[in-house]
Amino acid sequence: MRYRIALVGALVVLAVTGLEGCRAIRNLGGTCHDVQPYTKAGSVPALKIPAGLDAPDNANALHIPALNTPAPPPRKRADPCLDEPPPFKTPKQAPPQA
């Protein structure tokens, strides 16, 4: 009798795990809506060269331009993550009225 109860319990666990799929595993590390560590990154000051030493050649240094566009609207919890592909079928937009 104990064997049957353990077997039924194991089958229930397997069924629930199979129905859940990889979603539970994917969400173990949090969701894309959580604050990510890279969002708190900041710039470092320019390299200061002591007197008497040659400055490095920074002609090919990466220059990041200033961002002059407004920030996008905040994403809601119900919105899908940006790293998920969009739906295969998208509704067609109506042609513009003249």
Secondary structure, 3 states (H helix, E strand, C coil): CHHHHHHHHHHHHHHHHHHHCCHHHHHHHCCCCCCCHHHHCCCCCCCCCCCCCCCCCCCCCCCCCCCCCCCCCCCCCCCCCCCCCCCCCCCCCCCCCC
